[in-house]
Amino acid sequence: MKRIRKKPSAVFLINDENGAMLCNDGLWRNGVTFGNVKGCLKTWRKAGFARLAARKLGLKKWTIKFAYAGETILSNGRIEKAKY
């Protein structure tokens, strides 16, 4: 039987040194908003783009988080699973 992999609906980057998340305007924030404005959380569709951004920014320690369909990203970076 072949294993089916789920693709993440959002991938985002966290700086491990201070716990801040990268936003669309290039700034790091601990509490983020969501939407289409500049201060919102920067998300990607694939982890490779987040890894490339972390290397370009010169981060020493970072975490890439994945959010899948039905999950919610909170403003502090935690991911809550859907309660069915």
Residue pairs with C-beta under 8 A, 6 or more apart in sequence:
6 68
6 69
7 45
8 45
8 47
8 66
8 67
8 68
9 67
9 68
9 69
9 71
10 43
10 44
10 45
10 66
10 67
10 73
11 43
11 44
11 45
11 46
11 47
11 49
11 50
11 64
11 65
11 66
11 67
12 21
12 22
12 41
12 42
12 43
12 44
12 50
12 64
12 65
12 67
12 73
12 77
13 21
13 22
13 42
13 50
13 53
13 54
13 62
13 63
13 64
13 65
14 20
14 21
14 62
14 63
14 64
14 65
14 77
15 21
15 22
15 28
15 59
15 61
15 62
16 61
16 62
16 63
17 59
17 60
17 61
18 28
18 30
19 30
19 77
20 28
20 29
20 30
21 28
21 29
21 30
21 32
21 41
21 42
21 77
22 28
22 41
22 42
22 53
22 57
23 29
23 32
23 38
23 39
23 40
23 41
23 42
24 37
24 38
24 39
24 40
24 41
24 42
25 38
25 39
27 39
29 39
30 76
31 75
31 76
32 39
32 40
32 41
32 75
32 77
33 39
33 40
33 41
33 75
34 40
34 41
34 73
34 75
41 73
42 53
44 50
44 53
47 64
47 66
50 64
51 64
54 62
54 64
65 77
65 79
66 79
67 73
67 79
70 81
70 82
71 79
71 80
71 81
71 82
72 79
72 80
72 82
73 79
74 80
